[in-house]
Amino acid sequence: MVMNIVLCGMMGVGKSTVGIKVAELTRRRWFDTDTVIADRHGRISDIFEYYGEAHFRELEAEVIRKLSKEDELVISTGGGSMMNHENCELLKQNGKIFFLKASVETLLKRVLIDETRPLLRVNSTDERLKELLAERTPVYEHVADYVVATDDRTPDEVAEEIVSLLQKAKK
């Protein structure tokens, strides 16, 4: 049975970097939903600022609808995409979902470098990140077929674990 490999998790967890590595290891095409949106509609921070989060989520759902119909892809999803039940259902129909999990400390180290994160502009970064993590983690855990820890691990190590889990599942 051929399917997609879907990576979900918080911003800064490494979904894009790990996704590229998984695609290389499995010889699949890789798509990042945020990158697809940015390529078609402009910078995500601008979309949030000028059109609002709801419009961005509509664009995200449209991209997920299209990608979920394809096969043998590695799909790195946006941090909030799994908060939409329809997105989860579509991605699960033809994919295995991997929740890349990291501590708030690890995430903070990674996202503080990136000032383009629109949801972190609202108030102090660490408090907002903690709020988002508390809200989203139960959803990620619920939809995931696998949970992969990323703290103190390289993207290569995480990608290799994902591929190993898929190989074990095939047996």
N, C-alpha and C positions, 0 to 999 in steps of 0.2 A: 504494500500500500504506500503510495507516494503522497507526500503532504508538504505543507509549509512548516518552517520553524519560525515561531513567533517569540520575540523577546519583549517582555514588559518590565516595568519597574519605575522607580523614581528618577527624576532628572538627575543627571550626574552619576548614575550607577554604572554607566558604560555600555548602554544598549547599542549605540552606534559602533563603537570601537570593537566590541565583542561580536556584533553582527557581521562586520567585515571579516573578522577572523573565522567565524563559523562558515561564512560563504566560501572562503578560500579552502577550508578543510573539506567541505562537502561538495565543492564545485557547483554551487548554486548562485543564482543572481541575488543580490542584496538590495533591499529598499528600506529607506528610513522615511516613515510617514511625514515627519517634519520637513525633511529635505525635499520630498516631492511637493509638499505644499509651498515651500519657499521658492522652489524653482518655477512653479506655475503662477504664484500670487504675490511674491515679494517677501520681504523679511517678516518673520513671525511676530517680532515685537511691534512692527508697524501695523500688522493685521489686528493685533490686540488693541493697540492704541486708537486706531481709526475706526475699526468696525466692531470691536468687542470680542470677548471670549466666546460668546454664543456663535458668532459667525465663524470663528476659527474652528470650533467643534463641528460645525456643519461641513466645512471643507475637509476636516480630518475624517469624518464618517464617510464622505464620498470617496476619498482615497482608499480607505479600508474596504469599502464595498468592492472596489475594482481589484485591489490586490488579493483579497481573500478568494476570488474566483480563479486565480491562477494557481499553478502548481510548482513545487520544487523551488520555492523562494525562501529567503531568510528575510523576515520583516521585523525591523526595529520600530516599535510603536512609541508615540509620544507619551509622556508621563501620565497625562490625564485621559488618554484614549480608552482605558479600561473602565472608566467611570460610566461609560455609555454601554448599557446592556446589549444593544444591537451589535455594537462593535465586537464585544466578547463572543456573542453567538456566532457571528460570521467568521471570526478568526478560528474558533474552535471546530467549526464544521469541517475544515480542511487543513487543520494544523495542530501542532503540539505547542502549548504555551509554556514558556520558561520565565518564571519570575526571578529576575536578578535582584538579589536582596543585599542591602548594605546598611550599616549603622548610620545614624544621623551625623556622627562625627566624620565618617568617611565621605558622606554626601556633601557636608559643608566644605570640606577641604577642596572637593572637586568643583562645586558650583560657585564658590566665592571668586574664582578666577574668571568666570563667565558673566559679564554684565548684561547679556542679551536675554536673560531668562525673565519673561514678562510677569510671571506669577510671583517672582521674588522681589519685585519693585514695591509691592504694597506696603510692607512694614519691615521691621528688622528681619534680615534673612534667616537667622537661626530659628526665630519663633515661627515664622511663616513655613519654613521647611518642616519643622516639627508638626505643625498643624496638618500640612499636606500628607506627611508620612503617616500620621495617626488615622487620617481619613481614608487613604488609599491602600495601605498595607492589607487590611482585611479583604478588600476586593481583589487585589493581586493574588493573595493566597487562595481565595475561593476559585478563581478562574484558572489558576496555573495547574498544569499537569506535572510540573517539576519546579522545585525551588532551588536556586543555586546561589550560594553565598559568594560575595565578591570582596569582602573585607580582606585586606592584606594579601590579595591575589592579583596576578597579572592578567591582562585580557587574554593572553594565550592560554593560561591555566583554566580560566573560566570557559573559554571556547572548547578546549579539549574535553572538559567535563560534560558539556552539553552534547558533543558528538558521542562521547562514551555512553551517556544515558540513552541516546537514541539507538545506538548499536545494541545495547542490552535489551531495549524494548522490542527490537525486531526478533530477538532469539526466542 
